[in-house]
Amino acid sequence: VYKRQGDIIDAIHAAMNEFDGIIINPGAYTHYSYAIRDAIESVADYLPFVEVHMSDIHSREEFRNKSVITEVCKKQICGHGKGSYKIGIDLLLEIL
């Protein structure tokens, strides 16, 4: 589990040579990390991303309604608890 923003960015860049796609739950970074967004965008032509959240971020506090990550991901899945990950994996497999 990556905690520092820089570690997440490094992992995103390294993933291009290691994986076929990424399921990402950016946590609180969802709402403000343009650095993570830019890292995803820099590899998005080679590596599809699916953004997942266990809670429905659109029904939470107003500041949590906006994701700066979504635009550079293939899809956002939220509000299905742990099932969000399963839905995200299934979607990623369809994309691949």
N, C-alpha and C positions, 0 to 999 in steps of 0.2 A: 504494500500500500504506500503510495507516494503522498507525502504531506506538503512538501515545499513546491511552490509553483515552478521553480527552475527545474526540479526533478521531473515534474510532469512534462514539461516542455522537452527536456532531454529524452524522455521515454517515447514521446510522440515522434520525434525525429528518428530515433533508433528503430522504431517499430516498422518503418518503411522497408527495411531490409530483413525483417524478422517475421512479420505477420501479414495475413491477407485482409484483415479488417479489424476494427477496434470498437468495443462497447465502452463508452465513457460515461461515468457519473462524476461530473466536475464539482459536485457539492456546492459550497458557497461561491466558488470561482465562477459558477454558472452566470452570475449576475453582474460581474464586473471585470473578468479577466480577458482583456483584449490580447494579452500575451499568449494565453492558451488558445484563444480563437485564431490568432495569426499562425501559431504552430500547426494547428489542424489544417488551416487553409493551405499552408505551404506544402502539405503532403496529400491533400484530399484528392488530387488527380490520380494518385497511385494507391491510395488506402482509404476505403470508405469508413466513415464513423457513424455510429448510432448513439445518440445521447439518451441516457436513461436516468429517471428519478423515481424513487419509490413512492413519494408523495406527489400529489397533483400541484405542481408549483403555481399553476394558474388560479388556484382557489385559495392560495395562502395570502400572506401579507402582500400589499401592493408592490413593495420593492422586490419581492421574489417572483413576480409575474413575468418579468422580462429575462430572457436568456440571450446573452451575447454569443453563445456557442451554436445555437440552433441553425443559423444561416449557413454554416460551413459543414453541417452534418447532413446525412441523407434523410434522417428522420429523428424526431424526439418522441420518446415513449415516457409517459409519466402517469402516476396515480394508480398503479396496479400492485403496490407493495413489492414484495420480492419477485412477483410475477413479471414486473417490468423488465427484469433481466432476461427472463425466458422469452418474452415477446421480442426484446431487442436482439437476442441471439437468433431467433427464428427469422426475423427480418433481415439480419445481416447475412444469414445463409441464403436467403432468396436473392439478395443483391449479388452475392458472389456467384 
